[in-house]
Amino acid sequence: MEATLARLGSSLLVPSVQELAAESLTTVPPRYVRHDHQNHPISLYGSRCPDDVPIIDMDKLISGDHMDLELNKLNYASREWGFFQLINHGVSSSLAEKVKMETQEFFNLPMEEKKKFWQDPGDVEGFGQIFVVSEEQKLDWADLFFLTTLPTHLRKPNLFPMLPLPFRHTLEVYAADLKHLAMKILDYMAKALKMKAEDMRELFEEGMQTMRMNNYPPCPQPELVVGLPPHSDAVGLTILLQLNEMEGLQIKKDGIWVPVKPLSDAFVVNIGDILEIVTNGTYRSIEHRAVVNSSKERQSIATFYNPRLDGEMGPAPSLISLTNTSTVQKN
């Protein structure tokens, strides 16, 4: 079990960017200056354009009148984009607002309070940054709080149980609702792929859920830093809740960075590396990044859903039987 959990990674302890930004800097410290993410073309359009991330309506997936059309849209979004915004998802707006407000309050706690949740040396869970492995490594212009939420027996006793109330109770309810939502999304994906539902459910139903709360403070030189460098998610499914209306998430489509415009009462959902494997390469895990700005912080909470810890990674048997071909090797 410990060896399996070690796959979450580790990280060195680093200074808080929120504290750094509070010093009213005019220039960025050298360790945060990065040039490797610049000079990539960005899609620049108005409020709506052909390059917008697809929007999927969960109500229409459920409705008999619109189900087939919306299922085709879900299939297209997952194949061609690897991302979509999900509306009418069934998570109550009052719960989402509580999550937003209380996560913001958590990030605004005094530093002495947040230090109680700092990452232990060599651990990725807690408050800090992720995958910092050397003192020379360039740092992201962001703070995060990462923790395991489900199953409950995998929660670290010094993290989730120590969260202040009512935040802890709100996250408890939110974790359960997001697990239910993730399974609904995966069920519809299986249906769109004509894949046996049990193939998906057997792998993910008792899966592992983690959350990463992200805080990207304003930066005096945003063009020199990156909030989160380009990457794909090494998970099954990611469900992102934007806590405010600030843009910053960008996805790479056909070599162009496309901004994801925040949509009220929507989740941003993306395919992870594991789901790309399970779908035999049909659904795509897409590179994405987070950029920052000089005027206002951007905050979000990403919920990652993974297969159960003893699950066997590989293309779903029912998909291989449809094509007689496996395009992805098992790990």
N, C-alpha and C positions, 0 to 999 in steps of 0.2 A: 504493500500500500504506500509506504513512504517513498519508494522509488518511483511509483506512478505519479504521486503528487509533486515530486521534484521537477516534473516536466513544466510546471508553472514558471520555473526559472528563478533567478536570484538577482539582486541589485545592491550596489553600494549606496550608502546613505549620502544624500546631497542636500545643499541648502534649499530653502523654500523660495520659489520664484515669486510667490505672492508677497513675501516679506521684502524681497529684492525690489519688486516693482513699487512698493510703498515708499521707497527712498527717493522718489522723484528723480530718477536717473535721466541723463540726457544722452548717454551712450550706453551701448550694451557691453557687458564684460566679455573679454575675448573667448571664454570657454563656451559661450552661447552663440557666437558668430559662426554661421554655416553658409557655405557657398554652393554646396552640392545640390540644393533643392531649387536654385534659381535658374533663370533662363529656360524654363519650360513653358510652352504656350498655354494660355488659359482661355477658356471659352468665355467671351464677353457678349452678353445679350441683354435684352430687357427682362421684364418680369416673367414672361413665358416664352419658350423657344423650343425648337426641335430637340435641343440637347438637354432638356430637363429630365431629371430622374423620373421614371414612371411612377404613377400613383395607383395603388391597388386599394379597392374598397372591399373590406371584409364582409359588409352587409350583402354585397352583390355576389360574393362567393357562396354565401349561405342561401340566397334567394334562387328559387327555381327558374325565374324568368331571365335572370342575368348570369347564372352560374357558369355556363359554358364560355361565354364571352370573357368574363372576368378571369376564369381559369386559364384561358389562352393568353390574357394579358400578364398574368402571374408567370406563366411559362416563358413568355417572351422576355419579361424583365429579368428573370433569373438566368436565362441563357445568354442574353445579349448585354446586360448591364451588371448583373450580380448584385444590384442594389434596387430598392424601391422604397417609396414612402407609403405607409399603411394608415388608412383612415377608417373610422368606424370599427375600430379594433376590439371593442368590448371592455377595455380597461377604463374605469370611470374617470371622468375629468377631475372630479374632486380628489381622487387618490393621486392622479398625476400632478395636480397642483400642490398637494401636500409634499410629495417627493421633491418637487422643484424647490419649494420654499425651505424645507428642512435640510436639503443638501446644501443650498446656499448658506444657510445658517451655520452648518457644520464647517464649511470652508472659512467662514468669518469668525470662528472661535478664536480666542487669544492663542498665540503660538504655544504658550505653556500648556494649554489644554490639548492642542493637536499633537504635541510631542508625546503624549501618552499613547498615541497610535502610530508613531513612527515605525518604519520597517526595522526589523532586527537585521543585524549584519548577515548578508547572504540570503535574505528572504525577499520575495517580491510582494508579499501581502503587507498592507499597512499604508501609511502616508509617506509619500516621497516621489520617486520616479521609477521607471521600469527598465530593467535590463541594462543598468549602468555597471560595467564590468571593469573599468579602469579609471584611474585618476586623471588620465589624459583625454578621455572620451568627451566628445562634444555633448552638451546637455540640451534638452528640450526646454522651450519657454512655456513650462506648464508644471503644475503640481497635480498629483493624482492620489486617490485613495482606493486601493484594490483589496478586495476580500472575497472569500468563498461564502456563498449564501446557502446553497443546497447541494447535496443533502445535509441536514443539520449536524450530523455527527462529524462532518469534515470542517466545521467552523472552528477557527482558532479561538481558544478561550480568552485570549487577551484582546480580541478585536470585536467581533459581532456582539457578544454578551456585554461588552463594556460601553457600547454606544449609548449616548444620552437619550433619554426619553423626551418626547414621543418618537424621535427619529428611529430608534430601534424597532418599535412596534410598526411604524409605517413601512420600513424596509421589509419586515416580516411578511406583511400583507402583499406588498409589491412583488416580492420574490415569488410568492405563490401564484399571483395573477400572471406574472411574466412566464412562469413555467407553463401554465395552462395555454397562454397565447402562443408560445413557441411550439408546443405540440400541435395546436390547430394549424399553424402555418406549415409545419412539416407534413401534416396529414394532407393538406391541399396540394403541396408540392408533389407528394407521392401520387396523388390522383392525377395531377397534370402530366406526370411522367409515365402514367399507366404502370406504376410500380406497386407491388403488393404492400398494402398499408402496414402489415405486420413486420415487414423488413425494416421500415423506418421506426416503428414503435418499439420493437425489440431492442433496437440500438439506443434510442434516445429517451424512452419513457422514464427510466430511472437515472437519467443523466446528471452530470455535474454542472452546476450553475455558479458563475462568478460575476462580480460587478466591478466596474472601474468608473469612479467618479472623477471627472476631469475639470480642472480649473485653468484657463488660459488667460492670465492677466494682460492688461494693455502693455504695449512695449514701445519705447521711444523710437526704435528702429526696426519695425516689423519686417522689413524686407531682408534683414540680415539673420533672422532667426526662424525656427520652425517650431510649431506647437507639438506636432507629432510627425516624425519623418515618414516617407512613403513606405507602405507595408501592406500585406494582406493579413487577415486574421486567422491564426492557427487554431480555429475552433470549428464547431458545427454551424451555429447561427448566431448572429449579433443583432440585438434590438437596441437601438439608440434613442434615448429621450433627450431632446435639446431643452435646456433649462431656461434659456432666454432666446431672443430673436436674432442674435448675432450670427452672421455667416462665418464660416471657417472650415467646415468639412468640404473636401474636394475629392473627387474620384477620377481615375485616369481612364478615359474612354477614347480609343483610337488615337492614342498618343497625346491627347489634349486633357488638361485638368479642368474638370467641369465642377463648378460650385454647386453644392446642395443647398437650395434656398429653404430656410426653415418654414415649415408649414404648420399652422396652428393645429393642435390636437392630433398630431400625427407622430408615428414612430418611423425612424429610418431603419430599414432592415437590410442586412447584407449577408451573402453567402460566405461561409468560411472555408478554409482549406479542406477540412474534414468532410464537409458536405459536398464539395467538389469531387472528392474521392468516392463517396457513397453513391453519388449520381453518375459515376463512371465518366466524369469529365463533362457531362452535359450542362450542369449549372456551374457558373464561374465565380471563383474567389478573386475579387478585383483589387488592384492596388489603390490605396487611398491615403490621404494625409490630412493634417490639420494645420492651418495657417492662423496667424494672429493679427491684431490691428493695434492702432495707437490710441484709440478712444475709449474702449470699454472691454471688460473681460467677457469671455465666452465660457459657458459652463454646460456640461452634458453628463449623462450617466449611461454607460454602455453595459448591457447585460449580455453575457456570453453563455451560450448553451452548448454543452458537449455531450458526447455519448457516455454511457455508463463506463465506469473505470475498467471493467473487465470485458468491454466490448471489443470485437474483432474488427479492425479497420480494413476496409476493402470495398469495392463496388457491390451494390446490393445484388444478391443472387437473381432476383426477378428481372433486373435490368440486363444482366449478362445473358440470361436465357432469351431475352427479346432480341439481342443483337449478336449473340454467340461470340462477343468480343469484350475483353477487358482492356480499356485504354489506360487504366491507372494501376500501378503495382501496389500490392498490400505492403504495409510497413511491418 
